[in-house]
Amino acid sequence: MNIDYKINQAISAEQFADLLRRSTLGERRPVDDAECIKGMITNSNLVITAWDDETLVGISRSVTDFHFCCYLSDLAVDLSYQNLGIGKQLQIKTQAQLGPKCMLILLAAPAANSYYEHIGFKQNDRCWVLNRSEKIKI
Ligand SMILES: CC(C)(COP(=O)(O)OP(=O)(O)OC[C@H]1O[C@@H](n2cnc3c(N)ncnc32)[C@H](O)[C@@H]1OP(=O)(O)O)[C@@H](O)C(=O)NCCC(=O)NCCS
């Protein structure tokens, strides 16, 4: 199968949400909140997409400074294209856009928790999250 990879190819919020649903990651992303999905895709600054001809089959969506840190927020591959190496290629191509000191950081979905160790990520037990509903304690 010939998969094409594109760097920062514009895609619509609808295409993005549709792919999230087709990958199952849509269960953990605000796919029914059009404003949020639009903000997520339009304010990302490193998006690698995978295409089977005209069909969007994978995405790696990141926010990065390209020098120190890159937060890989959404990695998703259409269910019928999973386990073909597309997820790995999306991350290889993401990393290829980053400087030599730039680390990749992500929060794994429960179903993909073991995937990242399998492909070389190290777990960091000093990673902390403040959900939007929570406030900094003064
Ligand atoms: C997780 C995901 C991005 C991986 O992409 P992919 O293209 O299917 O995976 P790849 O082909 O690059 O990698 C396949 C390898 O990873 C392993 N793997 C794939 N999905 C895995 C998972 N969820 N958990 C653990 N290992 C997994 C495979 O067994 C395979 O191992 P091998 O190379 O030793 O044979 C994709 O399955 C997906 O979109 N899943 C649903 C959404 C999701 O959970 N995304 C991650 C959000 S943090």
The ligand as an SDF file (V2000), in Angstrom:
LIG
                    3D

 48 50  0  0  0  0  0  0  0  0999 V2000
   -1.7940    3.8790   18.6020 C   0  0  0  0  0  0  0  0  0  0  0  0
   -1.7370    4.0820   17.0750 C   0  0  0  0  0  0  0  0  0  0  0  0
   -1.4940    5.5440   16.7540 C   0  0  0  0  0  0  0  0  0  0  0  0
   -0.5670    3.2460   16.5410 C   0  0  0  0  0  0  0  0  0  0  0  0
   -0.4500    3.4620   15.1500 O   0  0  0  0  0  0  0  0  0  0  0  0
   -0.3520    2.2000   14.1640 P   0  0  0  0  0  0  0  0  0  0  0  0
   -0.0860    2.7150   12.8130 O   0  0  0  0  0  0  0  0  0  0  0  0
   -1.5470    1.3610   14.3610 O   0  0  0  0  0  0  0  0  0  0  0  0
    0.8990    1.4210   14.7710 O   0  0  0  0  0  0  0  0  0  0  0  0
    2.2890    1.0830   14.0510 P   0  0  0  0  0  0  0  0  0  0  0  0
    1.9710    0.2580   12.8380 O   0  0  0  0  0  0  0  0  0  0  0  0
    3.0930    2.2880   13.8690 O   0  0  0  0  0  0  0  0  0  0  0  0
    3.0040    0.2090   15.1490 O   0  0  0  0  0  0  0  0  0  0  0  0
    2.6530   -1.1210   15.2340 C   0  0  0  0  0  0  0  0  0  0  0  0
    3.3770   -1.7410   16.4100 C   0  0  0  0  0  0  0  0  0  0  0  0
    2.8990   -1.1700   17.6250 O   0  0  0  0  0  0  0  0  0  0  0  0
    2.1050   -2.1330   18.3350 C   0  0  0  0  0  0  0  0  0  0  0  0
    0.8670   -1.4500   18.7160 N   0  0  0  0  0  0  0  0  0  0  0  0
   -0.0460   -0.8650   17.9060 C   0  0  0  0  0  0  0  0  0  0  0  0
   -1.0440   -0.3210   18.6270 N   0  0  0  0  0  0  0  0  0  0  0  0
   -0.7590   -0.5710   19.9170 C   0  0  0  0  0  0  0  0  0  0  0  0
   -1.4400   -0.2770   21.1260 C   0  0  0  0  0  0  0  0  0  0  0  0
   -2.5870    0.4130   21.1580 N   0  0  0  0  0  0  0  0  0  0  0  0
   -0.8510   -0.6680   22.2800 N   0  0  0  0  0  0  0  0  0  0  0  0
    0.3120   -1.3520   22.2740 C   0  0  0  0  0  0  0  0  0  0  0  0
    1.0020   -1.6750   21.1380 N   0  0  0  0  0  0  0  0  0  0  0  0
    0.4580   -1.2970   19.9770 C   0  0  0  0  0  0  0  0  0  0  0  0
    1.8390   -3.2530   17.3440 C   0  0  0  0  0  0  0  0  0  0  0  0
    1.7080   -4.4880   18.0120 O   0  0  0  0  0  0  0  0  0  0  0  0
    3.0610   -3.2130   16.4580 C   0  0  0  0  0  0  0  0  0  0  0  0
    4.1700   -3.8670   17.0580 O   0  0  0  0  0  0  0  0  0  0  0  0
    5.3700   -4.5080   16.1410 P   0  0  0  0  0  0  0  0  0  0  0  0
    5.9910   -3.3730   15.3600 O   0  0  0  0  0  0  0  0  0  0  0  0
    6.3120   -5.0970   17.1490 O   0  0  0  0  0  0  0  0  0  0  0  0
    4.7030   -5.5180   15.2640 O   0  0  0  0  0  0  0  0  0  0  0  0
   -3.0320    3.6190   16.3740 C   0  0  0  0  0  0  0  0  0  0  0  0
   -3.2190    2.2360   16.6220 O   0  0  0  0  0  0  0  0  0  0  0  0
   -4.2660    4.3780   16.7900 C   0  0  0  0  0  0  0  0  0  0  0  0
   -4.6280    5.3640   16.1470 O   0  0  0  0  0  0  0  0  0  0  0  0
   -4.9410    3.9140   17.8540 N   0  0  0  0  0  0  0  0  0  0  0  0
   -6.1860    4.5390   18.3240 C   0  0  0  0  0  0  0  0  0  0  0  0
   -5.9600    5.9610   18.8160 C   0  0  0  0  0  0  0  0  0  0  0  0
   -4.9200    6.0290   19.9120 C   0  0  0  0  0  0  0  0  0  0  0  0
   -4.9930    5.3340   20.9120 O   0  0  0  0  0  0  0  0  0  0  0  0
   -3.9450    6.9200   19.6780 N   0  0  0  0  0  0  0  0  0  0  0  0
   -2.9190    7.2070   20.6290 C   0  0  0  0  0  0  0  0  0  0  0  0
   -3.3370    8.3600   21.4270 C   0  0  0  0  0  0  0  0  0  0  0  0
   -2.1520    8.7360   22.6740 S   0  0  0  0  0  0  0  0  0  0  0  0
  1  2  1  0
  2  3  1  0
  2  4  1  0
  2 36  1  0
  4  5  1  0
  5  6  1  0
  6  7  2  0
  6  8  1  0
  6  9  1  0
  9 10  1  0
 10 11  2  0
 10 12  1  0
 10 13  1  0
 13 14  1  0
 14 15  1  0
 15 16  1  0
 15 30  1  0
 16 17  1  0
 17 18  1  0
 17 28  1  0
 18 19  1  0
 18 27  1  0
 19 20  2  0
 20 21  1  0
 21 22  1  0
 21 27  2  0
 22 23  1  0
 22 24  2  0
 24 25  1  0
 25 26  2  0
 26 27  1  0
 28 29  1  0
 28 30  1  0
 30 31  1  0
 31 32  1  0
 32 33  2  0
 32 34  1  0
 32 35  1  0
 36 37  1  0
 36 38  1  0
 38 39  2  0
 38 40  1  0
 40 41  1  0
 41 42  1  0
 42 43  1  0
 43 44  2  0
 43 45  1  0
 45 46  1  0
 46 47  1  0
 47 48  1  0
M  END
$$$$
